[in-house]
Amino acid sequence: MSCCHPFELNFMFFSNVTRLLITFSVVLYFCFFSCFKKHFFLPFSFNLSFRPIIRGSAIFEAALMPDPFHSDRYVDVIRNSWLFGRSRLPRRGKVRDVYDFDSYLILFHTDRVSAFDVVFEDLIPFKGVYLNLLSVYWLKKSKHVFPNHLVEQIDERIIRVVKADRIDIEWIVRGYLYGSAWRSYSRGVRVISGVKLPNGLRLAERLPEPILTPTTKSEHGHDVEISREEAISRGLVSRDEWNVLEEACFKLYEFYNFEAKKHGIIIPDVKFEFGRYKGDLLQIDEPPTHDSARLWSLRHYSPGRYQENHCLDKEFLRAYLIRIGFRGDGPPPKLPLPLIEQIALRVKGSYEVLTGCKSIDDLNLKSLDELMQEIGEGKSNVHS
């Protein structure tokens, strides 16, 4: 597994003259902003000024931000793409722009970030790059466990996938008691998605066996838990399809968690999606990434407490938002730069650690209390 910087993937395809021009432009670009960055940089916030970037027929809505990994650099972050100009418009998801070519899809990973079903105005540098790279890594590695939709990686942000008919169910496999399952359990619920759990379990404790907690797939609003019989009676899946996909979920979860633990990461739960393609069932959407799974540090794992301080997933952002009193209602808050840097570090770190390029101990992760102290917002109960 090569741990080269992902942008090397594209650069090698340019001619020597083009490489020189790109290098010269980048040098001028960063020299200018290094000289004048005091006029642009604010310690704990950053107002994005968007502009179009045109590369051939492709158009990107981009803005300049401080590079979270190099204090003396600035980088472009991408909010929206028009890969084929205005002739073929994408469908915009929370993070990805989807281009429909009838028999296949082109997926472009932007730097957008969402939480509580809200897409924020702020962007996370390199987020789309590392989500895409980790997705490709996992989909290639797990295709022997269950077939998936990946056809090819086009560049660091783009993949081509077959156009499957999506099954409108999110298949969530939980190996640990956390999130909504813990909230139900702590209120006295002992049967979750038809599975009876024993008394006396603690927050974040490993379950006796992984459980499947499927929900309806919703484009807008919150997903709703759905049972096997409800899914079959509503025509979302046949009974045979349910049986195949239920088994696939547990096999995929076992595989991903086994591979992750080799690199010091626990996957306590993960969301899967599936589709139909030419009579076959395929895994679609994302494998375990910063956005689609919880990723805990095995070395720092301790049941009975929250795990966000050393996580490599989106729960760190959610914990911050809960801390400041935002749960998805009203206008979203502006994300401070130290938080953006920590999110970027976790997105990049999830790729580097899970692919074996780095150890989680090599990352400069900050706890939520350390972050709050840095931005001067004090301490409070993270999950109040």
C-alpha positions as CSV (number, residue, x, y, z in Angstrom):
1,M,0.0,0.0,0.0
2,S,1.5,3.3,-1.1
3,C,1.3,6.1,1.4
4,C,2.2,8.8,-1.1
5,H,0.3,12.1,-1.0
6,P,-3.0,11.5,-2.9
7,F,-2.4,14.5,-5.2
8,E,0.5,12.6,-6.8
9,L,-2.0,10.3,-8.4
10,N,-3.0,13.0,-10.9
11,F,0.2,15.0,-11.3
12,M,2.0,12.1,-12.9
13,F,-0.3,12.2,-15.9
14,F,0.7,15.7,-16.9
15,S,3.3,16.5,-19.5
16,N,6.6,18.0,-18.3
17,V,5.7,21.5,-19.6
18,T,2.4,21.3,-17.8
19,R,4.1,20.2,-14.6
20,L,6.4,23.2,-14.8
21,L,3.5,25.6,-15.3
22,I,1.5,24.0,-12.4
23,T,4.5,24.1,-10.1
24,F,5.3,27.8,-11.0
25,S,1.7,28.8,-10.5
26,V,1.5,27.0,-7.2
27,V,4.7,28.7,-6.0
28,L,3.4,32.2,-6.9
29,Y,0.1,31.4,-5.4
30,F,1.5,30.4,-2.0
31,C,4.2,33.1,-2.0
32,F,1.5,35.8,-2.4
33,F,-0.7,34.5,0.4
34,S,2.3,33.8,2.7
35,C,3.2,37.5,2.3
36,F,-0.3,38.8,2.8
37,K,-2.0,36.1,5.0
38,K,-2.2,38.4,8.0
39,H,-4.9,40.3,6.1
40,F,-6.9,37.1,5.5
41,F,-6.3,35.0,8.6
42,L,-8.4,35.2,11.8
43,P,-7.4,33.1,14.7
44,F,-10.7,31.3,15.3
45,S,-12.9,31.9,12.3
46,F,-12.6,32.2,8.6
47,N,-15.1,33.8,6.2
48,L,-15.1,31.9,2.9
49,S,-15.1,33.9,-0.3
50,F,-16.1,31.6,-3.1
51,R,-15.0,31.8,-6.7
52,P,-15.1,29.6,-9.8
53,I,-12.2,27.4,-10.8
54,I,-12.3,26.2,-14.4
55,R,-10.3,23.2,-15.5
56,G,-11.2,22.3,-19.1
57,S,-15.0,21.9,-19.2
58,A,-15.2,21.4,-15.4
59,I,-16.2,24.1,-13.1
60,F,-15.7,24.1,-9.3
61,E,-17.0,26.5,-6.7
62,A,-14.0,26.9,-4.4
63,A,-12.6,29.0,-1.6
64,L,-9.2,29.5,-0.1
65,M,-8.6,28.4,3.5
66,P,-5.6,27.9,5.7
67,D,-4.0,24.4,5.2
68,P,-4.7,22.5,8.5
69,F,-1.5,20.4,8.0
70,H,0.9,23.2,7.0
71,S,0.7,26.5,9.0
72,D,2.3,28.6,6.2
73,R,0.0,27.4,3.4
74,Y,-3.4,27.9,2.0
75,V,-5.5,25.4,0.0
76,D,-8.6,25.4,-2.1
77,V,-11.7,23.8,-0.6
78,I,-14.5,22.7,-3.0
79,R,-18.2,23.2,-2.2
80,N,-19.8,22.3,-5.5
81,S,-18.7,20.8,-8.8
82,W,-19.9,20.9,-12.4
83,L,-17.6,18.3,-14.0
84,F,-19.3,18.6,-17.4
85,G,-20.0,22.3,-17.3
86,R,-23.7,23.2,-17.4
87,S,-24.5,20.4,-19.9
88,R,-25.0,17.7,-17.3
89,L,-25.9,18.9,-13.8
90,P,-25.3,16.7,-10.7
91,R,-27.6,15.7,-8.0
92,R,-26.1,17.0,-4.8
93,G,-26.0,14.9,-1.7
94,K,-24.7,16.0,1.7
95,V,-21.1,15.4,0.6
96,R,-21.1,14.0,-2.9
97,D,-22.1,15.3,-6.3
98,V,-23.7,12.5,-8.3
99,Y,-23.6,12.5,-12.2
100,D,-26.0,10.1,-13.8
101,F,-24.9,8.4,-17.1
102,D,-27.8,5.9,-17.2
103,S,-25.7,2.8,-16.9
104,Y,-23.2,4.2,-14.4
105,L,-22.6,7.1,-12.0
106,I,-19.7,9.5,-11.5
107,L,-19.3,10.4,-7.8
108,F,-17.4,13.6,-6.9
109,H,-16.4,14.0,-3.3
110,T,-16.7,17.6,-2.1
111,D,-15.4,19.2,1.1
112,R,-18.9,19.7,2.5
113,V,-19.6,18.5,6.0
114,S,-23.0,17.8,7.7
115,A,-24.3,16.8,11.1
116,F,-27.9,16.4,12.4
117,D,-29.1,16.4,8.7
118,V,-27.7,20.0,8.2
119,V,-25.1,20.8,5.6
120,F,-22.8,23.5,7.0
121,E,-21.5,26.6,5.1
122,D,-18.0,25.8,6.4
123,L,-15.9,23.3,4.5
124,I,-13.2,20.9,5.6
125,P,-9.9,21.0,3.7
126,F,-9.1,17.7,1.9
127,K,-12.3,16.0,3.3
128,G,-13.5,14.8,-0.1
129,V,-10.0,13.5,-1.0
130,Y,-9.6,11.3,2.0
131,L,-13.2,10.1,2.0
132,N,-12.8,9.0,-1.6
133,L,-9.4,7.3,-1.0
134,L,-10.6,5.4,2.0
135,S,-13.8,4.3,0.2
136,V,-11.7,3.0,-2.7
137,Y,-9.4,1.2,-0.4
138,W,-12.2,-0.6,1.5
139,L,-14.3,-1.4,-1.6
140,K,-11.3,-3.0,-3.4
141,K,-10.4,-4.9,-0.2
142,S,-13.8,-6.2,0.6
143,K,-15.2,-7.2,-2.8
144,H,-14.5,-10.9,-2.1
145,V,-16.8,-10.7,1.0
146,F,-19.7,-9.2,-0.9
147,P,-19.7,-7.6,-4.4
148,N,-19.9,-3.8,-4.6
149,H,-20.6,-1.0,-7.1
150,L,-17.0,0.3,-7.7
151,V,-15.8,0.3,-11.3
152,E,-12.7,2.5,-11.2
153,Q,-11.1,5.4,-9.4
154,I,-10.7,8.3,-11.8
155,D,-8.7,10.6,-9.5
156,E,-8.4,11.6,-5.8
157,R,-11.9,12.9,-5.6
158,I,-13.8,10.9,-8.3
159,I,-14.9,7.3,-8.7
160,R,-17.1,5.6,-11.3
161,V,-19.7,3.1,-10.1
162,V,-22.4,1.0,-11.7
163,K,-25.9,2.5,-11.4
164,A,-27.7,0.1,-9.1
165,D,-31.3,0.4,-8.1
166,R,-31.0,1.5,-4.5
167,I,-32.9,-0.4,-1.8
168,D,-34.3,2.3,0.5
169,I,-33.0,0.8,3.7
170,E,-30.0,1.8,5.8
171,W,-28.5,-1.3,7.3
172,I,-26.8,-0.4,10.6
173,V,-24.7,-3.1,12.3
174,R,-23.9,-2.4,15.9
175,G,-21.2,-4.3,17.8
176,Y,-21.1,-1.9,20.8
177,L,-23.8,-0.2,22.8
178,Y,-23.7,3.4,21.7
179,G,-25.6,6.3,20.1
180,S,-29.3,5.9,19.7
181,A,-29.1,2.2,20.8
182,W,-27.6,3.4,24.1
183,R,-30.1,6.2,24.5
184,S,-33.0,3.6,24.2
185,Y,-31.2,1.1,26.5
186,S,-30.6,3.8,29.2
187,R,-34.3,4.5,29.2
188,G,-35.0,0.9,30.0
189,V,-35.6,-0.5,26.6
190,R,-34.2,-4.0,26.4
191,V,-35.4,-5.1,22.9
192,I,-33.8,-3.2,20.1
193,S,-34.7,-4.1,16.5
194,G,-36.1,-7.4,17.7
195,V,-33.0,-8.4,19.7
196,K,-33.2,-8.7,23.5
197,L,-30.2,-7.3,25.3
198,P,-29.2,-8.3,28.8
199,N,-29.3,-6.0,31.8
200,G,-26.3,-4.3,33.2
201,L,-24.6,-3.2,30.0
202,R,-22.6,0.0,30.1
203,L,-22.2,2.8,27.6
204,A,-19.9,1.8,24.8
205,E,-19.7,-1.8,26.0
206,R,-19.3,-4.6,23.5
207,L,-22.5,-6.4,22.8
208,P,-22.7,-10.2,23.2
209,E,-23.2,-10.4,19.4
210,P,-23.5,-7.7,16.7
211,I,-27.1,-6.7,16.0
212,L,-28.7,-5.3,12.9
213,T,-30.8,-2.1,13.4
214,P,-32.1,-1.1,9.9
215,T,-33.9,2.1,9.2
216,T,-35.8,3.5,6.2
217,K,-33.7,5.5,3.9
218,S,-34.9,9.1,3.7
219,E,-33.8,11.9,1.4
220,H,-35.2,14.5,3.9
221,G,-35.7,14.3,7.6
222,H,-34.7,11.6,10.0
223,D,-34.6,7.9,9.2
224,V,-37.1,5.6,11.0
225,E,-36.4,2.2,12.4
226,I,-37.9,-0.6,10.3
227,S,-38.3,-4.3,11.0
228,R,-37.8,-7.3,8.7
229,E,-41.6,-7.9,8.3
230,E,-42.3,-4.2,7.7
231,A,-39.6,-4.0,5.0
232,I,-41.0,-7.1,3.3
233,S,-44.6,-6.1,3.5
234,R,-43.9,-2.6,2.1
235,G,-42.1,-4.2,-0.9
236,L,-38.7,-2.7,-0.1
237,V,-37.1,-6.2,-0.3
238,S,-38.2,-9.8,-0.8
239,R,-37.8,-12.3,2.0
240,D,-34.9,-13.9,0.2
241,E,-33.2,-10.5,-0.4
242,W,-33.5,-9.7,3.3
243,N,-31.9,-13.0,4.3
244,V,-29.0,-12.4,1.8
245,L,-28.4,-8.8,2.9
246,E,-28.7,-9.5,6.6
247,E,-26.0,-12.1,6.2
248,A,-23.9,-9.7,4.1
249,C,-24.1,-7.0,6.7
250,F,-22.7,-9.3,9.4
251,K,-20.0,-10.6,7.2
252,L,-18.9,-7.2,6.0
253,Y,-18.9,-5.8,9.6
254,E,-16.8,-8.8,10.8
255,F,-14.4,-8.2,7.9
256,Y,-14.1,-4.5,8.4
257,N,-13.7,-4.6,12.1
258,F,-11.1,-7.4,11.9
259,E,-9.0,-5.4,9.4
260,A,-9.4,-2.2,11.4
261,K,-8.3,-3.8,14.7
262,K,-5.0,-4.7,12.9
263,H,-4.3,-1.0,12.9
264,G,-5.6,-0.2,16.4
265,I,-9.1,0.9,15.4
266,I,-12.5,-0.4,16.7
267,I,-15.5,0.0,14.4
268,P,-18.4,-0.1,16.9
269,D,-21.1,0.4,14.3
270,V,-21.4,1.1,10.6
271,K,-24.0,1.9,8.0
272,F,-24.4,-0.1,4.8
273,E,-26.5,0.4,1.8
274,F,-27.3,-2.0,-1.0
275,G,-28.8,-2.0,-4.5
276,R,-29.9,-4.2,-7.3
277,Y,-28.0,-4.4,-10.6
278,K,-28.7,-6.8,-13.4
279,G,-30.3,-9.3,-11.1
280,D,-27.5,-9.2,-8.5
281,L,-27.3,-7.4,-5.1
282,L,-24.4,-5.0,-4.6
283,Q,-23.0,-3.0,-1.7
284,I,-23.3,0.7,-2.7
285,D,-22.6,4.1,-1.1
286,E,-19.8,4.1,1.5
287,P,-17.9,1.5,3.4
288,P,-16.6,2.5,6.9
289,T,-15.3,6.1,6.7
290,H,-15.2,9.2,8.8
291,D,-18.7,9.9,7.8
292,S,-20.4,6.5,7.7
293,A,-19.0,4.7,10.8
294,R,-17.7,5.3,14.3
295,L,-14.0,4.7,14.5
296,W,-12.5,4.4,18.0
297,S,-9.0,4.1,19.2
298,L,-8.4,0.6,20.5
299,R,-5.7,1.7,22.9
300,H,-7.9,4.4,24.4
301,Y,-11.1,2.4,24.5
302,S,-12.8,2.2,27.8
303,P,-16.4,1.1,28.3
304,G,-18.6,3.3,30.5
305,R,-17.6,6.6,29.0
306,Y,-17.9,8.5,25.7
307,Q,-15.3,7.8,23.1
308,E,-15.1,11.0,21.1
309,N,-11.8,12.3,22.4
310,H,-9.8,9.8,20.4
311,C,-12.2,9.0,17.6
312,L,-11.6,9.3,13.9
313,D,-15.2,9.9,12.9
314,K,-17.9,12.6,12.7
315,E,-18.9,12.2,16.3
316,F,-16.3,14.7,17.3
317,L,-18.2,17.4,15.4
318,R,-21.5,16.2,16.8
319,A,-20.1,16.4,20.3
320,Y,-18.9,19.9,19.8
321,L,-22.3,21.0,18.4
322,I,-24.1,19.4,21.3
323,R,-21.7,21.2,23.7
324,I,-22.7,24.6,22.2
325,G,-26.4,23.7,22.2
326,F,-27.0,22.9,18.5
327,R,-28.9,19.8,17.5
328,G,-30.0,20.6,14.0
329,D,-32.7,23.2,14.8
330,G,-32.3,26.8,13.6
331,P,-29.4,28.3,11.6
332,P,-26.2,26.3,11.9
333,P,-23.4,27.9,13.8
334,K,-20.1,28.9,12.2
335,L,-17.4,26.3,12.8
336,P,-14.2,27.8,14.4
337,L,-10.9,27.1,12.7
338,P,-9.5,24.9,15.5
339,L,-12.5,22.6,15.1
340,I,-12.1,22.5,11.3
341,E,-8.5,21.6,11.8
342,Q,-9.4,18.7,14.2
343,I,-12.1,17.4,11.8
344,A,-9.6,17.6,8.9
345,L,-7.1,15.7,11.0
346,R,-9.6,13.0,11.8
347,V,-10.7,12.6,8.2
348,K,-7.1,12.4,6.9
349,G,-6.2,10.3,9.9
350,S,-8.9,7.7,9.3
351,Y,-7.4,7.1,5.9
352,E,-3.8,7.0,7.1
353,V,-4.4,4.8,10.1
354,L,-6.8,2.3,8.5
355,T,-4.5,1.8,5.5
356,G,-1.5,1.3,7.8
357,C,0.4,4.5,6.8
358,K,0.3,5.8,10.4
359,S,-0.6,4.9,13.9
360,I,-3.3,6.8,15.7
361,D,-0.7,7.9,18.2
362,D,1.1,9.8,15.4
363,L,-1.9,12.1,15.1
364,N,-2.2,15.3,17.1
365,L,-5.7,14.7,18.3
366,K,-7.2,17.1,20.8
367,S,-9.9,16.2,23.3
368,L,-13.1,18.2,23.1
369,D,-12.2,19.9,26.4
370,E,-8.8,20.9,25.0
371,L,-10.5,22.3,21.9
372,M,-13.1,24.2,23.9
373,Q,-10.3,25.7,26.0
374,E,-8.4,26.7,22.9
375,I,-11.4,28.6,21.4
376,G,-12.5,30.0,24.8
377,E,-15.9,28.4,25.1
378,G,-15.4,26.7,28.5
379,K,-16.3,23.3,29.7
380,S,-19.7,21.6,29.9
381,N,-21.2,18.2,29.7
382,V,-20.5,16.9,26.2
383,H,-23.7,14.9,25.8
384,S,-26.1,16.9,28.0
